[in-house]
Amino acid sequence: MAALSNVLSIAHLTLLAGFLSVTFLLLLVSVMNRLRLRNTLLTWRSGPLFGIPVRPSLFLILLAIGVVYVQAAGRPVNTPILLGYIAAGGFWFMASWIGNAVFITEHGIVAKPSSSGATVAWGQVVDYFETGRNSRNTYVFLYVDEQGIRRRIDVTPPKSYAKRFRQIVAFCLDTRFSSGTERVYGKTALER
């Protein structure tokens, strides 16, 4: 029995060290991706709960509930292991916090700094339109990616940033898309 206990203890410490290492690397990559962004004009948090990362928050809440339960049961808490879990949860939370942001730069839109598929340069945008959903305006940008495939990205700025975002989009895109009107002879221009 003691041998099994030692094996389980070593496996637990190994898994905790792996979790701690992976979350630290995730945080490091998130910070590096954020630092590479230059000339940021506008930034806001995205996500279902005002930009608060849900999964890491749930992990930290469950960890706190577990600690309270163990303390209430009168069992000792292994402090180094607890600190390892808290640190890993904190790293995960901060990496998700940095990653759940939308950055509008002079060069384009970065919907998620950790994903290259959510980065669109203004020069890639071939068309866009604005639509209203749930009393908030959503901008739909149609663009061509590096492989020549047409894609779309939806961006919904918070109400407090809507006017500034509209100004940035107008400055970066409207001059490219404005064209002279042509006169149509013999037909109604908007006929179906």
Protein Blocks (a to p, Z undefined) as FASTA:
>chain_A
ZZmmmmmmmmmmmmmmmmmmmmmmmmmmmmmmmmmpghifbdcdedjkloiafklmmmmm
mmmmmmmmmmmnopacdfklmmmmmmmmmmmmmmmmmmmcccddfkbccfblkbmklccc
fklpnbdcdddeehiacdddddddfkopacdddddddfklmmmmmmmmmmmmmmmmpccd
dddehiafkbZZ
